[in-house]
Amino acid sequence: MSTITLAKIYEKQGHLADALQIYEAHLQKNPDDPELKKAVIRLRKINTKALKYFMEMHTDAQFLKFERWLGKSWT
């Protein structure tokens, strides 16, 4: 069984797709849960923006900018 605790662990470990899948499944069962809504929105945003930034990186400066952005997104 996939729990919200497992989703949080996955998220902290960087397994965002796995975490998102669990959060979305729980959100379907509990559509009014504000924390689940926030988690789904947060991870969808990170997945979309992270891929865009990653694909556009060509220099060390861009990588460092991406790293800072990613750190801010998880806090």
Residue pairs with C-beta under 8 A, 6 or more apart in sequence:
2 21
2 22
2 25
3 22
4 22
4 23
4 26
4 36
6 22
7 18
7 19
7 22
7 23
7 26
7 39
8 19
10 16
10 18
10 19
10 22
11 19
11 39
11 43
11 74
16 43
16 46
16 47
16 50
17 47
19 39
19 43
20 40
20 43
20 44
20 47
23 36
23 39
23 40
23 43
24 40
26 33
26 36
27 33
27 36
27 37
27 40
30 36
42 73
45 73
46 70
46 73
46 74
49 69
49 73
50 66
50 70
50 73
53 62
53 65
53 66
53 69
54 66
56 62
57 63
57 66
